[in-house]
Structures are given as structure tokens and as C-alpha cells.
Amino acid sequence: MILIECPNCGPRDETEYHYGGQAHVAYPEDPSQLTDKEWAEYLFYRDNPKGLFAERWVHTGGCRRWFNAVRDTVTYEFKAVYRTGEPRPDLASLSQAGNNKEGAAK
């Protein structure tokens, strides 16, 4: 069981949440001006990195609010959670903090 920290409700079981895709994808300013290819890229193309990734999650079994999280796609560990509209934490500092923690455990 994985506990996910909801910024509104606190830690809850992962079964209470649903994944919402990549975070911080800006809606086009004027979608009617996009070509079919540009519109398809906006709708369907997302990053798929190995490592830290900013994602959207919704707490469907609790407050029903959307929030963002930075999760390591290799270990599935959540490194940070933050409310929608707040800036994304610096991925380099989160990665460095994880490296320091691993080094201390050795």
C-alpha cells in the first residue's frame, strides 16, 4: 500500500486517488488557430521521463480536489505534493535531496 499526501486531507491510501496526467501543460491561447497536427500534439503528446515527473492527481475518495505531485517514475516514490496553481518545486533540488538521503543511508 502506498500513502499519498493530499494537500487538503493529509496522507491517504493510493486507492482513493486517480492519476490525471502530466502537470503544467498550458492550454493553447487560441485553439482555433492551431493546425490539426498542433492540436493533436497538445491533446496526445506528453513527456515520459525516467525519474522525477510533475503529475496531476485527484483525490476522488476524499475532498475531490485536484493537486500536483512530483513522483519518481522509477521508484514510484512521491517527492512533493502541492496545490494546483502553486509553482512546481525545483526538480534538481528534489533529486539532490533524494541523493543525499540515499548517501546517508549507506
N, C-alpha and C positions, 0 to 999 in steps of 0.2 A: 504494500500500500504506500502510495506517495501522498504526502501532505502538501497542498498548495496554499500559500498565504494569500488570502483575499485581502486587498487593502481596506475593505469595508467590514468584513466579518471575522477576519483572523484565519488561522490555519484550519483547513477542512480537507476531507478525503477527496482524492482526484475524481471520484465518480460523480461529484457534484458540479463538475466543470465541463465545458465544451471548448474545443480549440476553434479559433476564428481566423487563422492565417497570419500572414506577415503583418507586423505593425508598421505604422508610419508610411503607408502608401497613400500619397496625396491624390485626391480626386482631381481629374483634369479641370482646369479653369473653364474651358468652353468645350464640352464633349462633342457638340455638334460640328466642331471644326476638325475633329480627328478623322484620319483615314481609317478604313476597316482594319488595316494592319496595326495602327497605333491603338485603336480601341481594343483589339484582341490582346495586344501586349499588356495593356492596363488591366484587363479582366483576368487573364490566364497566366501571365508570366510572373513568377515570383522567385526570389533568391532561394537557394537551397544549400546553405553553407554547412561545412563540418565545423562545429564549435559553437560559439555564442551567437544567438539569434534573437532578435526582438519579435515577439509574437503578441497577438490579441487573444484574450480568453474571456469567457463569460461565465459567471457563477450562477448557473441555471438552477441549482438546488438550494440556493440561498437568496442573496439580495438581488439577483438577476441583473447585475450591473457588469458592464464591460470594463476590463482593465488590461494593461500591458504587462508583459513579463519578459525578462531576458533569461533564456534557457540554453543550456549546453546540449546541443543535439547529439553529442557523443555519449554523454553520461546521463542525460535526461534531467540533470540537476538544475533547479531554478536558482539563478544567481541573484535576481532582483525582481520585485514587482512594484508597479507604480500605476497611479490612476491615469485614465485617458486624458489627454491634454497636457500632462506633465512631460518634460523633456526626457528623452531616453538617457539612462546612465551611460557613462563613458565605457564602452566595451573593453578598451585596453586596460583601464584600471580594474575592471571586474576580472579580467583574465589574469592580470598580475596578482590580484588578491588571492585568486584560486591557486596560482603557482606558489605563492608564499605559504599558503596553508598546507599544500602538499609537501613542500620542502621541510616545514616544521615537523610534520608527522613522521618523517624518515628517521 
